[in-house]
């Protein structure tokens, strides 16, 4: 009888070991998946930044081109085009920051600093057309954060 109890005990210990190993592998796969998603988001951000930089270098308005209103490009001075293009670049960077934070790849302390920068960069009263366009393109969680910030600090133009 004691031999059977020992055998069951060894099988149980072995089962716990196998189960623990599977849990560890599952956690590692989840982390690898999150890192792969973050890398994919970084790659998309780099493509958007390169595209925005091309418009900056060409002295063209990124927004006018993206919404197929090419004729509007002539409405803006060189300085305005630069400002509008930089705003689009900032939207791309801050959206990527939100993604990194929501994936658990950024500390709370760093995220709080990023939120301060986000508020200063994205909640300008100028270029409402870009705000309206970009806010509709971001992830719902980021949109909620931005809209809450905007509600507490509205433009008075």
Secondary structure, DSSP 4 states (H G I P E B T S, - for coil): -HHHHHHHHHHHHHHHHHHHHHHHHHHHHHHHHHHHHHHHHHHHHHHHHHHHHHHHHHT--HHHHHTT-GGGGGGS-HHHHHHHHHHHHHHHHHHHHHHHHHTT-S-HHHHHHHHHHHHHHH--SS-HHHHHHHHTTS-HHHHHHHHHHHHHT----
